[in-house]
Amino acid sequence: MARNSLRRTPLYEEHKAAGARLVDFAGWEMPVQYAGIKAEHEAVRTRAGLFDVSHMGEVVFSGPDVEAAVQRLVTRDVSRLETGQAGYAALCYEDGGTVDDVLVYRRPDDFLIVVNASNRDKDVDHFRENVSGLDVGLADESDDWALLALQGPDAVEILQNLTDADLSGLKYYRFVEGEVDGVPATISRTGYTGEDGFEVFVRPGDAAALWRKLLDSGADPVGLGARDTLRLEAGMCLYGNELDAETTPLDAGIGFAVHLDKEPPFIGQGALLLEDAEGLKKKLVGFEVEGRGIARHGHTVTDGAQIVGQVTSGTHSPTLGRAIGLALVEPEVQDRFTVVIRDRPVPTKTVPLPFYKRDRK
Amino acid sequence: MSVPQDLQYTKTHEWVRIEDDVATIGITDHAQEELGDVVFVELPEGGTSFEAGDSFGAVESVKAVSDLYAPVGGEVVEVNSALEDAPEKINEDPYGGGWILKLRVSGEGDLLSAADYEKLLEEEE
């Protein structure tokens, strides 16, 4: 893709001013790093980091049949969500393969679904194709919102200084409408780092001033490079790595976001019920590399003789100082296997997920 | 971007210092800057021989893997084993403590002068 056809978020000039290295990510010109991945990663684990995730998509569902429509589309039972609560969910094809993983926000009069930037157009098509017969309106508001993520142990204090909303009373996966630094915002206690923190939706025209304010308040800018190492340490899935059309949410270990008893069922529920009854076709495991080297996405997993899976994500963990990864492997695979790193078989051992869990105060 | 005048360079961003028949090799300041935080260096065994242009190892940052190519042909006489525990030396001191290996030179390579390498960097901008 030619560079001039890349899309830019409302914070593009801020990234350039902060010395970011910009890369093509899903058709967006996005910051991969500012000071360096390790330093940014550590800022989020120990203080506060600020991410521009405005490339993510926002789709709003409304109308008399809105709950029935969302129920049909996502794996989570959204009737169990209270107004002001968000839930992680998957979208599936009829065969159980994954279209995307999303956050569903139940608002007073409608539902907001936040989708991955790389899947936005595909998701909107999938939504439109699958709401026939229902009286529901569907609006792709992705270009109407900027999204900033403030993550880390200092996030609550930094944000509280800029808003009247009571953040100490805002539980994990809850959100509230309010003002941040004098501009209208939706403040959501969610994130993709394994730390406490917030995702803040604001209008595009308000984003740059808020970005600067949050940096002035002590947050470090953090790029997509550290976003990936942070989410991987937290054991969170990335669509295109752990999840894809050939992998079900059950395979990828996000069964906690799937309610197989939903009535009426979601798209793909029959296939997932069958897989649940017959046993998984593959499973997601976390591993540490015991030899030398760093496992990467696409590396082959063997039992010493046969290929038994593939690495879906792998990196050097800045927090642990070790090479870690996630792999989709055959269900029989036990606690040791081999990853072929650049033609070299390297021993690994499985470890419980997540790799990193923060101390809760 | 630092490009010491007394070194020779490759198009693949290695530097080489040839003293008598021993070539000391590393990656350039530009290369380490592009890679970001180096967290792993794959080094060859002592005694291994390479032709100029052969891949002799790799440098990995948090995000990416980059192959290393021999600027000249030769046999490995020493590797910088300090990099096993401190790969960040490549970021901190690419032309000094971040050197990667030494070859006993047996074959010529297609080397660039410092001026030509600077020109290459300008073209890549």
Interface residues (C-beta under 8 A of the other chain):
Chain A: V32 Q33 G36 I37 K38 G225 D228 T229 R292 G293 I294 R296 T315 H316 P318 A323 R342
Chain B: G36 D37 V39 F40 E42 A58 E60 S61 V62 K63 V65 E84
